[in-house]
Amino acid sequence: MKPYYSDDAVTLYHGDCRELTEWLSADVLVMDPPYGIAYDSGRQRENLAASIIGDEDTTRRDAALAMWGDRPALVFGTWRIPRPAGTHTRLIWDTKGALGMGNLKVPWKPSDQEIYVLGYGFHGHRDSNVITCAPVQSMGTNGRLHPHQKPTSLMARLLDKCPPGVVADPFAGSGSTLVAAKQLGRKAIGVEEFEPYCEIAAKRLDQGALNFGEVS
């Protein structure tokens, strides 16, 4: 299949990852799939969708993991939905108290997300499973380009502990994982089903090296 975008480090395909096989040639999977919670922000934001394709259930997540097998993977998710089979470690992304209002009937607001570790081969300094990193702001000039956009600084920290080789992201979204991989000098293969996000990711990748401290 002809790539939507390609450079010396990254190849991005437009399509459904369940129907493509190019990403399966990678060495480690890092993905932020639809959680299966039918997310709807309920807020009107200019140029930012309220939800994403396939978030009604975990069909896409589970299909991608079945295709990937027992190789190393990092998978974003939520405690509200059963974790992927084979999860042996849970990482916590501490968002510094910036994840919306949550359940207004209780005096706590959500300020974290979960990341599941599957397979082995991860390496590096053994530190806390809690990773503190501010999210991409939801509004403003440099605000989010995707409802679930992750900061490249977070993705870089995760990739730094991943096994060597090519990174696969079959739910590429606005391209944060691909951008982080490129910044780290790693090759990556991405797939995104919604073409407008392919366009956004391609533009970000085409900008070249970016500062990890920037809004991403």
C-alpha positions as CSV (number, residue, x, y, z in Angstrom):
1,M,0.0,0.0,0.0
2,K,1.3,3.5,-0.8
3,P,2.1,5.5,2.3
4,Y,0.2,8.7,3.1
5,Y,3.5,10.1,4.4
6,S,7.0,8.9,4.4
7,D,10.5,10.2,5.3
8,D,13.8,8.6,6.3
9,A,12.4,7.7,9.8
10,V,8.6,7.5,9.6
11,T,6.0,5.9,7.4
12,L,2.3,6.7,7.9
13,Y,-0.6,4.9,6.3
14,H,-4.2,6.0,5.9
15,G,-6.5,3.1,6.6
16,D,-7.8,0.6,9.2
17,C,-5.0,-1.2,11.0
18,R,-7.1,-4.3,11.0
19,E,-6.9,-4.4,7.2
20,L,-3.2,-3.4,6.9
21,T,-0.2,-5.5,7.7
22,E,2.8,-3.1,7.2
23,W,2.9,-2.0,10.8
24,L,3.3,-5.6,12.0
25,S,6.9,-5.6,10.8
26,A,7.9,-3.3,13.7
27,D,9.6,-4.4,16.9
28,V,7.6,-2.7,19.6
29,L,4.0,-1.5,19.7
30,V,3.0,1.8,21.3
31,M,-0.6,2.6,20.9
32,D,-3.4,4.8,22.2
33,P,-6.5,2.9,20.9
34,P,-10.2,3.7,21.3
35,Y,-10.8,2.9,25.0
36,G,-14.3,1.6,24.4
37,I,-16.0,4.2,26.7
38,A,-18.0,6.1,24.0
39,Y,-16.1,9.2,25.0
40,D,-17.8,12.5,24.2
41,S,-16.3,15.7,25.6
42,G,-19.6,17.4,25.8
43,R,-17.9,20.7,25.1
44,Q,-17.8,22.7,22.0
45,R,-14.3,23.4,20.9
46,E,-13.2,25.0,17.7
47,N,-11.5,22.6,15.3
48,L,-11.5,19.8,17.9
49,A,-13.9,16.8,17.6
50,A,-15.9,15.6,20.6
51,S,-15.1,11.9,20.1
52,I,-13.1,9.4,17.9
53,I,-13.9,6.6,15.5
54,G,-14.6,3.2,17.1
55,D,-14.8,4.2,20.8
56,E,-18.1,2.3,21.3
57,D,-16.2,-0.8,22.4
58,T,-12.7,-2.4,22.5
59,T,-13.0,-4.2,19.1
60,R,-10.3,-2.2,17.4
61,R,-7.9,-2.5,20.4
62,D,-8.4,-6.2,20.8
63,A,-8.1,-6.9,17.1
64,A,-4.8,-5.0,16.9
65,L,-3.4,-6.8,19.9
66,A,-4.4,-10.2,18.5
67,M,-2.6,-9.3,15.3
68,W,0.5,-8.2,17.2
69,G,0.8,-11.3,19.3
70,D,2.9,-11.6,22.5
71,R,5.6,-9.1,21.4
72,P,6.4,-6.0,23.6
73,A,3.6,-3.4,23.7
74,L,2.5,-0.3,25.6
75,V,-1.2,0.3,25.5
76,F,-3.1,3.4,26.8
77,G,-6.4,2.6,28.5
78,T,-8.7,3.1,31.4
79,W,-9.7,1.3,34.6
80,R,-13.4,1.4,33.5
81,I,-12.7,-1.2,30.8
82,P,-11.1,-4.6,31.3
83,R,-7.3,-4.4,30.7
84,P,-5.8,-6.2,27.6
85,A,-5.1,-9.9,28.1
86,G,-1.4,-10.3,28.9
87,T,-1.0,-7.1,30.9
88,H,1.7,-7.7,33.5
89,T,2.5,-4.1,34.6
90,R,0.5,-0.9,34.9
91,L,2.0,2.5,34.4
92,I,0.2,5.7,35.6
93,W,0.3,8.9,33.7
94,D,-0.1,11.7,36.3
95,T,-1.5,14.6,34.3
96,K,-1.1,17.2,37.1
97,G,-4.8,17.5,37.8
98,A,-5.7,18.4,34.2
99,L,-8.2,15.8,32.9
100,G,-11.6,17.4,33.1
101,M,-14.3,17.4,35.7
102,G,-15.1,13.7,36.1
103,N,-18.0,12.6,38.4
104,L,-19.4,15.8,40.0
105,K,-21.0,13.8,42.7
106,V,-17.7,13.2,44.5
107,P,-15.0,15.6,45.7
108,W,-12.3,14.3,43.5
109,K,-11.5,14.9,39.8
110,P,-9.5,12.6,37.4
111,S,-5.9,13.4,37.1
112,D,-4.4,10.2,35.6
113,Q,-4.5,7.7,32.8
114,E,-3.3,4.1,32.7
115,I,-0.7,2.6,30.4
116,Y,-0.5,-1.2,30.2
117,V,2.7,-3.1,29.6
118,L,2.6,-6.3,27.6
119,G,5.5,-8.5,26.6
120,Y,9.1,-8.0,27.6
121,G,12.4,-6.4,26.4
122,F,11.8,-3.0,28.1
123,H,15.0,-1.6,29.6
124,G,16.5,1.4,31.3
125,H,16.7,2.9,34.9
126,R,14.2,1.2,37.1
127,D,12.1,4.0,38.6
128,S,8.5,4.7,39.6
129,N,5.6,3.4,37.5
130,V,4.0,6.9,37.9
131,I,5.0,9.3,35.1
132,T,4.2,13.0,35.8
133,C,3.7,15.0,32.6
134,A,1.4,17.9,31.8
135,P,-1.1,17.1,29.0
136,V,-1.6,19.1,25.9
137,Q,-4.0,21.9,26.7
138,S,-7.5,21.5,25.2
139,M,-8.0,25.0,24.0
140,G,-6.0,28.0,22.7
141,T,-3.7,28.7,19.8
142,N,-1.4,25.7,20.5
143,G,-4.2,23.5,21.8
144,R,-5.0,19.9,21.1
145,L,-5.4,18.8,17.6
146,H,-7.0,15.5,18.6
147,P,-9.4,14.7,21.5
148,H,-6.9,12.3,23.0
149,Q,-3.7,13.8,21.9
150,K,-0.7,12.8,24.0
151,P,2.3,15.2,24.6
152,T,5.4,14.2,22.7
153,S,7.4,14.6,26.0
154,L,5.4,11.7,27.5
155,M,5.7,9.5,24.5
156,A,9.5,10.2,24.4
157,R,9.8,9.0,28.0
158,L,7.9,5.8,27.2
159,L,9.9,5.2,24.0
160,D,13.2,5.6,25.9
161,K,12.4,2.4,27.8
162,C,11.2,0.4,24.8
163,P,13.1,-2.3,23.2
164,P,15.3,-1.2,20.2
165,G,14.0,-1.3,16.7
166,V,11.0,0.1,14.8
167,V,8.0,1.5,16.7
168,A,4.5,0.7,15.5
169,D,1.5,2.9,16.2
170,P,-1.7,1.5,14.5
171,F,-3.8,4.3,16.0
172,A,-1.6,7.2,15.1
173,G,-4.1,10.1,15.7
174,S,-2.3,13.4,15.3
175,G,1.1,11.7,15.3
176,S,2.6,12.3,18.8
177,T,4.2,8.8,19.0
178,L,5.6,9.1,15.5
179,V,7.0,12.6,16.2
180,A,8.6,11.5,19.4
181,A,10.1,8.5,17.7
182,K,11.6,10.7,15.0
183,Q,13.0,13.1,17.5
184,L,14.7,10.2,19.3
185,G,16.2,9.0,16.0
186,R,14.0,5.9,15.8
187,K,12.1,4.5,12.9
188,A,8.3,4.2,13.2
189,I,5.3,3.0,11.2
190,G,1.9,4.5,11.9
191,V,-1.6,3.8,10.7
192,E,-4.6,6.3,11.1
193,E,-8.1,5.6,9.9
194,F,-9.4,9.2,9.9
195,E,-7.7,11.1,7.0
196,P,-7.8,14.6,8.6
197,Y,-5.6,13.3,11.4
198,C,-3.3,11.8,8.8
199,E,-2.9,15.3,7.4
200,I,-2.2,16.8,10.8
201,A,0.4,14.1,11.6
202,A,2.1,14.5,8.3
203,K,2.4,18.3,8.8
204,R,3.9,17.7,12.3
205,L,6.3,15.2,11.0
206,D,7.3,17.4,8.1
207,Q,8.3,20.2,10.4
208,G,11.4,18.2,11.4
209,A,12.9,18.2,14.9
210,L,10.8,19.9,17.6
211,N,11.5,20.8,21.2
212,F,10.1,18.3,23.7
213,G,9.1,21.2,25.9
214,E,6.7,22.6,23.3
215,V,3.0,21.9,23.3
216,S,2.6,18.9,21.1
